[in-house]
Structure formats: C-alpha cells, structure tokens
Amino acid sequence: MPGSILLQRVDDAGIVRVTLRHEGRLNAMTRAMWRELRAVFERIQADEAARCVLVKGDGAAFCAGGDISEYPAFRFDAARLRDFHENEVWGGLSAMLACDVPIVAVIRGACMGAGVEIASCCDIRVAETHARFGAPIARLGFPMAPREAALVASRVGDATARQMLLEAAVLDAPQMLARGFLSRVVTADVLMDEAQATADRIARLAPQAARLTKQTLRGVFESKVTETTSGQARAAMNVDSSDPYAYADSAEHREGIAAFLDKRRPRF
C-alpha cells in the first residue's frame, strides 16, 4: 500500500492533525509523501482558522526514515539525488519550517532519519517512553544532506548529531529529553491525551501572537539551517567541494543500499 500524508481537522477549536501513513513500512517516507507533506503544510499555512497542528505517525511508529526500496531508482545519479534532497525532501521540511501555526510532534516508536528531520521542524515534541531516535545512514553508505544535517544539528545539538551520524547511535526518549530535544516524555497510554492537551492549551491562546512568535523565532534561528555547509565540511565528506551530491555513484553508496535491500551486512 503506497504511503500518504493525511490531513484532518480535529475539532472546531482550530486543531488539525497530520498523520504520516505508510502501512507495513513504519511510516517510512516515499518521494510522493515528501511532496504531499509540502502541499499539506502550504495548505495549513494558508488556513487562517488553524491554531495548532498535531503531527503523528500511523500505528506503532512515528517515522522509520526514508523508504529505501525506492533508493536504487535515483540515488546513484548526482543530479537526481540533488533533486530529491533539495526539492522533494527540503520542499517538505521547508514548508513545515515556514508554517506560522504551532506544530506539536506526537512521537511513538521509531523516529529515525527522516522522522528526526520531520520532528525537528516541530515546535514542541512529546514522546512516549519507548520511542527511539537516530539517523544510522552511515550503515547505508551516505551522509545526511547539508541542509537536513544543519536542521537536525540545530535541534538535537552538535554532540548528539555527531553521535547519530558518525556512530549510528540510537537514543531513547529519556536521553533525548535530557539533551533538550523533547519537551515531555510520557507513558504510551497517555501520549495522545498529553499531546491533545498541549494542542488545546495552544489553541486557547492568541493565534496572531503565536504566528508572530514563530516568525520571530524563525528569523533568529533558521538562517543557520538554510545555509549550505562550508567547504571544510564538504571536504570532510570526501566529495567534490563544489557538489555535496558527487558521492551518488560511489561504490560504498551503492553497497550500503544494496546490503540493506538484500538484508545482509554491508561490505564497505
């Protein structure tokens, strides 16, 4: 069953719900889902009645990352890889970042890679105790795209971003709470109630003030996210300093994707 992004209005108080849905794939993001995410948040931004957004995953996970089954079709060509990250992925993430309506992430289970990126675009993050966070793409033979890495590092912190990306570390919810990424951690049975209560509190407050606050905070913090990486950072990736996607056709990139799809340990 193909993945989708579901937009629902919860009630008349201006609370809307965005659900990441990809049955059987722990809500892994497809290319079509990234495009849908952009369209959904552009629609929310234009909705003057919207006061708060709840972002959740369908079922037992928030989002397990990208749908790796799609990767062989485009990842090994630098131009197509660039288009994927700069237009499709960043199009979805930037629409979330540009949204003036407060966004609350409701995180259950796996929150990996793309899931961490989507959660990083939210203002308040509420997770259940057993949620897990990481971006273990080093096992797949490729780095996180520059603007996505800048976004994640700005939210989880430099040390945590390096641990996730260089060590392929997976951290639990209490650890991410201690590191400042999460706002609250609760038991699974009350997660949705806690998130709804958070949205209710926001919806009762002045909507114009909320939107202006988000614009102010975006002006203060988002410039770092939208900048491309420095030449030193690109050199550290061992890629062409003029093109952060030059690794597309590299042997280790191909091996990492192939090993995952073959369900075997990669040979780098």
Secondary structure by P-SEA (a helix, b strand, c coil): cbbbbbbbbccccbbbbbbbccccccccccaaaaaaaaaaaaaaaacccccbbbbbbccccccccccccccccccccaaaaaaaaccaaaaaaaaaaacccbbbbbccccccaaaaaaaaaccbbbbcccbbbbbccccccccccaaaaaaaaaaccaaaaaaaacccccccaaaaaaaccccccccccaaaaaaaaaaaaaaaccaaaaaaaaaaaaaaccccccccccaaaaaaacccccccccccccaaaaaaaaaaaacccccc
